[in-house]
Amino acid sequence: MRDRYDVIIVGGGMLGLATAYHLARRGVLTLVLGAGELGGGSSGACTGRAQVAEGHLDPLNLRLIREGLARLETLEEELGAAFEWRRIGFLALIDSQHLWDEWTARAAQLTAAGIPTEMLDQAGLRKVEPYLNADRFLGAAYALEGLLNPFRFCAAYAGAARRHGAQLRPRTPVTGMRLAGRRVIAVESGTERFEADQVAVMCGAWTAPVARMAGVELPIHHTHAEAFVTEPVALPLNNTVELASFYETIHGKERAVSVGFSRDAHGALVVTEAVTKTNEFHRRTSAWGLAGMAADLLRLYPALCGVRVVRGWAIPTPFSPDDEPLVGWAPGCDNLFVAAAFMETITAVPLMCDWMAGMILGEAPPADLTLFAPGRFAGNV
């Protein structure tokens, strides 16, 4: 271990590890500080979906989807490690006319942008998901997205970053930062002190409180999201399935359930999610959340009755006021870079983390990232 680096990254999840890999490949002395195990926060708590159809439809986000997916196709070879990558169908189940109209327009925009998306009527939905109780649905939107194992994904980036010389320190929570004028000159963890030319904060919902140590206020909020995983199931469930009414269901609610699931490479179902509004950071699960998700899943797939739940978990999930990520230099601090609150994190990681490594080194990104600039909320935090 050293006590001085070119770049310190606070956050040992997908964003932090992938950015460390791209920095280390460039010969940059990089240190990653993670509060828990590497990939043990919201990165490990996600379903592993490389989403394509649910985010914003502006040119920048569409580019991240297209080019991010293309990189994911060859990333296992690049990193020298398998993370169970595969392409899989996505179904947004539609139960109202206004959602049908919205998704019809969305499907046309996505398809025109090179992300093929089609509308299935009820008969078409029954054909692709024969075990689904489709009575209440008009049909579904269908697109081809991706799925991977998030723990293996993080481990692949961690291993590649280490091979290129990055230092990774799990179980090293940041407890303070030392400032000199408008610059962070050191990051502290207990009695340890690490110095760097640049500091990047990429720790999900914890990005705002960590940035506050440098005197920077960021409008990153969070919801408390719960999920569970089942034992392997024999049913041929071949698509990621989600209710198209997800955002309508949770918006403005103190607590709500909008169920969806993905089937992992070993046949287990990863089921999400029960959402609670809270300012507290915790990982506790609730009886109502688990029961609500299980009940909603059984209404969709009665044949799953009797399938056992293996474990449940919960995590704070970050978001910004406009649901766009914050990416770039923090306002008021000359050497503090922040990245958090991505909607389609896995899809964006292979491309965006390469760009962010360059930005930290003073390079201009290949696209205009003004839409993501942290300073866009200045005076309105």
C-alpha positions in Angstrom: 0.0 0.0 0.0 1.0 3.6 -0.7 -0.3 6.7 0.9 -0.5 8.8 -2.2 -2.3 8.1 -5.5 -3.2 9.8 -8.7 -6.9 9.0 -8.2 -8.9 7.8 -5.2 -12.3 6.3 -6.0 -14.8 6.1 -3.1 -17.1 3.2 -3.9 -16.4 -0.5 -4.6 -19.4 -1.2 -6.8 -19.8 -1.5 -10.6 -19.1 2.2 -11.3 -16.1 2.4 -9.0 -14.5 -0.9 -10.1 -15.0 -0.4 -13.8 -13.6 3.2 -13.7 -10.6 1.9 -11.7 -10.0 -0.7 -14.4 -10.0 2.0 -17.1 -7.8 4.3 -15.1 -5.3 1.5 -14.3 -5.2 0.5 -17.9 -4.0 4.0 -18.7 -1.2 3.6 -16.1 -2.9 5.8 -13.5 -2.1 5.0 -9.8 -5.6 4.2 -8.5 -7.0 3.3 -5.1 -10.6 2.1 -4.6 -12.0 2.5 -1.1 -15.2 0.5 -0.4 -17.2 0.6 2.9 -18.1 -3.1 2.7 -17.2 -6.0 0.4 -16.5 -5.2 -3.2 -19.8 -5.3 -5.1 -21.6 -5.6 -1.8 -23.9 -2.6 -2.0 -26.6 -1.8 -4.6 -24.4 -3.3 -7.3 -24.7 -6.8 -5.8 -28.3 -6.2 -4.8 -29.6 -5.6 -8.4 -31.1 -8.2 -10.6 -28.3 -8.1 -13.2 -30.4 -6.7 -16.0 -28.8 -4.7 -18.8 -32.0 -2.7 -19.5 -32.8 -1.2 -22.9 -36.4 -0.1 -23.0 -37.4 1.8 -19.8 -35.2 4.8 -19.6 -35.2 8.3 -21.2 -35.3 8.4 -25.0 -32.9 11.4 -25.6 -30.0 10.8 -28.0 -27.4 10.5 -25.2 -29.2 7.8 -23.3 -30.0 5.9 -26.5 -26.3 6.0 -27.4 -25.4 4.6 -24.0 -27.8 1.7 -24.5 -26.6 0.8 -28.0 -22.9 1.1 -27.5 -23.0 -0.2 -23.9 -24.7 -3.4 -25.2 -22.2 -3.8 -27.9 -19.3 -3.7 -25.4 -21.1 -6.1 -23.1 -21.0 -8.7 -25.9 -17.2 -8.9 -25.8 -16.5 -7.8 -22.2 -16.0 -11.2 -20.7 -13.1 -11.8 -23.1 -11.7 -8.3 -22.5 -11.7 -8.7 -18.7 -10.7 -12.4 -18.8 -13.5 -13.6 -16.6 -17.0 -14.9 -17.1 -20.0 -13.2 -15.5 -22.9 -15.3 -17.0 -23.7 -12.7 -19.8 -26.6 -13.6 -22.1 -29.2 -11.9 -24.1 -32.8 -12.3 -22.9 -36.2 -11.0 -23.7 -37.9 -8.3 -21.7 -41.7 -8.0 -21.3 -43.4 -4.9 -19.9 -46.9 -6.1 -19.0 -49.6 -3.6 -20.0 -53.0 -3.4 -18.2 -54.4 0.0 -19.4 -55.1 1.8 -22.6 -53.0 4.8 -21.7 -50.0 2.6 -21.0 -50.6 0.8 -24.3 -50.5 4.1 -26.1 -47.4 5.3 -24.3 -45.5 2.0 -24.9 -46.6 2.0 -28.6 -45.0 5.4 -29.0 -42.0 4.3 -27.0 -41.5 1.1 -29.1 -41.6 3.2 -32.3 -38.9 5.5 -30.9 -36.7 2.7 -29.6 -36.9 0.8 -32.9 -36.1 3.9 -34.9 -33.0 4.4 -32.7 -31.7 0.9 -33.4 -33.2 -0.9 -30.3 -35.9 -3.1 -31.8 -39.1 -3.1 -29.7 -42.4 -4.6 -30.6 -45.9 -4.6 -29.2 -47.6 -8.0 -28.4 -51.3 -8.4 -28.1 -52.8 -10.7 -25.5 -52.6 -13.7 -27.8 -48.9 -12.9 -28.5 -48.2 -12.5 -24.8 -49.7 -15.9 -24.0 -47.6 -17.5 -26.7 -44.3 -16.2 -25.4 -45.2 -16.7 -21.7 -47.7 -19.6 -21.5 -47.6 -19.9 -17.7 -48.5 -16.2 -17.2 -52.1 -15.4 -16.1 -52.6 -12.9 -18.9 -56.3 -12.2 -18.3 -55.9 -8.6 -17.0 -53.4 -7.5 -19.6 -53.9 -6.0 -23.0 -50.6 -7.3 -24.0 -46.9 -6.3 -23.6 -44.0 -4.5 -25.0 -41.1 -6.8 -26.0 -37.4 -6.0 -26.4 -34.2 -8.0 -26.3 -32.0 -6.9 -23.3 -29.2 -8.6 -21.4 -28.7 -10.4 -18.1 -25.6 -11.2 -16.0 -24.5 -12.2 -12.6 -23.8 -8.8 -10.7 -21.4 -10.4 -8.2 -19.3 -12.0 -11.0 -19.6 -8.7 -13.0 -18.0 -6.8 -10.1 -15.4 -9.5 -9.5 -14.4 -9.5 -13.2 -13.8 -5.7 -13.1 -12.0 -6.0 -9.7 -9.7 -8.7 -11.0 -8.9 -6.8 -14.2 -8.3 -3.6 -12.3 -5.8 -5.4 -9.9 -3.9 -7.0 -12.8 -3.3 -3.5 -14.2 -2.1 -2.2 -10.8 -5.1 -0.7 -9.1 -5.2 -1.0 -5.3 -8.6 -2.2 -4.0 -9.5 -1.8 -0.3 -12.8 -3.3 0.8 -14.1 -2.8 4.3 -12.5 0.7 4.4 -15.3 3.2 5.0 -14.4 6.9 4.3 -14.8 8.9 7.5 -13.6 12.3 6.4 -11.9 14.5 3.8 -9.2 17.1 4.2 -9.5 20.3 2.1 -7.2 23.0 1.0 -9.2 25.8 -0.5 -11.3 24.3 -3.3 -9.5 21.0 -3.4 -9.6 17.7 -1.6 -6.1 16.9 -0.5 -6.7 13.7 1.5 -9.3 11.0 2.2 -9.5 9.5 5.6 -10.7 6.2 6.9 -10.4 6.1 10.7 -6.7 6.7 11.4 -5.6 6.1 7.8 -5.1 8.9 5.4 -4.7 8.7 1.7 -3.7 11.6 -0.6 -4.5 12.0 -4.3 -4.6 14.5 -7.1 -8.2 13.6 -8.0 -11.0 12.1 -5.9 -14.1 10.4 -7.4 -17.2 9.5 -5.4 -19.2 6.7 -6.9 -21.0 5.0 -4.0 -24.6 4.9 -5.0 -27.1 6.3 -2.5 -24.2 7.1 -0.2 -22.7 9.5 -2.7 -24.4 12.6 -1.2 -23.3 12.1 2.4 -19.7 11.3 1.2 -19.6 14.4 -1.0 -20.8 16.4 1.9 -17.5 15.6 3.7 -15.9 17.9 1.0 -18.5 20.6 1.5 -20.5 19.6 -1.6 -24.3 19.2 -1.6 -25.8 16.9 -4.2 -29.5 16.3 -4.8 -29.2 12.5 -4.7 -32.1 10.9 -2.9 -33.0 7.3 -2.4 -35.8 4.8 -1.9 -35.6 1.7 0.1 -36.0 -1.3 -2.2 -36.5 -5.0 -1.3 -36.2 -8.1 -3.3 -35.9 -11.9 -2.9 -34.5 -14.9 -4.7 -36.2 -18.4 -5.0 -34.8 -21.9 -5.4 -34.3 -23.0 -9.0 -37.7 -23.5 -10.8 -38.4 -25.9 -13.6 -40.9 -23.8 -15.5 -39.6 -22.4 -18.8 -39.8 -18.7 -17.9 -37.8 -17.3 -20.8 -38.1 -13.5 -20.3 -37.5 -10.8 -17.8 -41.0 -9.8 -16.8 -42.1 -6.5 -15.3 -45.3 -4.5 -14.9 -45.4 -1.5 -17.2 -47.2 0.4 -14.4 -44.1 0.2 -12.1 -43.4 3.9 -11.9 -47.1 4.8 -11.7 -47.5 2.3 -8.8 -44.6 3.6 -6.7 -44.7 7.3 -7.5 -45.6 9.4 -4.4 -46.4 6.3 -2.3 -45.0 5.8 1.2 -44.7 2.1 0.4 -45.7 0.1 -2.6 -45.1 -3.2 -4.5 -44.7 -3.5 -8.2 -43.5 -7.0 -9.0 -41.2 -8.2 -11.7 -38.6 -10.9 -12.0 -35.6 -12.3 -13.9 -34.5 -15.9 -14.1 -30.8 -16.3 -13.5 -28.4 -18.7 -15.3 -29.1 -21.4 -12.6 -32.9 -21.3 -12.8 -33.6 -19.2 -9.7 -36.0 -16.2 -9.9 -34.7 -12.9 -8.7 -37.9 -11.0 -7.7 -38.4 -7.3 -7.2 -39.5 -5.0 -5.7 -41.1 -3.5 -2.6 -40.3 0.2 -2.2 -40.5 2.4 0.8 -39.9 6.2 1.1 -37.4 6.9 3.8 -34.5 9.2 4.6 -32.8 6.4 6.6 -30.0 4.3 5.2 -30.5 0.6 6.2 -30.7 -2.9 4.8 -33.6 -4.3 6.7 -36.4 -6.3 5.0 -40.0 -6.2 6.0 -42.8 -8.8 6.3 -45.2 -6.7 4.2 -42.6 -6.4 1.4 -41.8 -10.1 1.1 -45.4 -11.1 1.4 -46.6 -8.4 -1.1 -44.1 -9.5 -3.7 -44.8 -13.2 -3.3 -48.6 -12.6 -3.5 -48.3 -10.4 -6.7 -46.0 -13.0 -8.3 -48.4 -15.8 -7.6 -51.2 -13.8 -9.2 -49.1 -13.5 -12.3 -47.8 -17.1 -12.3 -50.1 -19.4 -10.2 -47.9 -22.4 -11.2 -45.2 -21.0 -8.9 -47.2 -21.9 -5.8 -45.0 -23.9 -3.5 -41.7 -22.6 -4.8 -39.5 -21.7 -1.9 -37.8 -18.4 -1.2 -34.1 -18.7 -0.5 -33.3 -15.3 0.9 -34.5 -11.7 0.8 -32.5 -8.4 1.0 -32.9 -4.7 0.8 -30.8 -1.7 -0.2 -31.1 2.1 -0.6 -31.5 2.9 -4.3 -30.4 6.4 -5.5 -32.2 8.7 -7.9 -32.0 12.4 -8.9 -34.8 14.9 -9.1 -35.0 14.5 -12.9 -34.1 10.8 -13.0 -30.9 11.5 -14.9 -27.6 10.5 -13.4 -25.1 12.9 -12.0 -21.8 12.6 -13.8 -18.9 15.1 -13.7 -17.0 17.5 -11.6 -18.8 18.5 -8.4 -19.7 22.2 -8.1 -17.6 24.1 -5.6 -14.7 21.6 -5.5 -12.0 21.6 -8.2 -10.9 18.0 -8.0 -14.0 16.1 -6.8 -15.7 13.9 -9.5 -19.1 12.3 -8.9 -21.1 9.6 -10.6 -24.4 8.2 -9.3 -28.1 7.5 -9.9 -27.9 5.8 -13.2 -31.2 4.2 -14.3 -29.7 1.6 -16.7 -26.4 1.1 -14.8 -25.3 -2.2 -16.2 -25.9 -1.2 -19.8 -24.0 2.0 -19.4 -21.1 0.8 -17.3 -18.8 -0.6 -20.0 -19.0 2.7 -22.0 -19.6 5.3 -19.4 -16.8 4.2 -17.1 -14.3 4.4 -19.9 -15.5 7.9 -20.6 -15.4 8.9 -17.0 -11.8 7.6 -16.6 -10.8 10.0 -19.4 -12.8 12.9 -17.9 -11.0 12.4 -14.6 -7.7 12.7 -16.5 -8.8 15.9 -18.2 -10.0 14.4 -21.5 -13.2 15.6 -23.2 -15.8 12.8 -23.4 -16.9 11.5 -26.8 -20.4 12.9 -26.2 -21.9 16.0 -24.7 -22.7 15.1 -21.1 -24.3 18.4 -20.1 -27.5 16.5 -19.5 -25.8 14.7 -16.6 -23.8 17.6 -15.2 -23.9 17.7 -11.3 -24.1 21.5 -11.4 -27.5 21.6 -13.2 -29.1 21.6 -9.8 -27.0 24.5 -8.4 -29.0 26.6 -6.0 -31.8 24.0 -5.9 -30.4 21.2 -3.7 
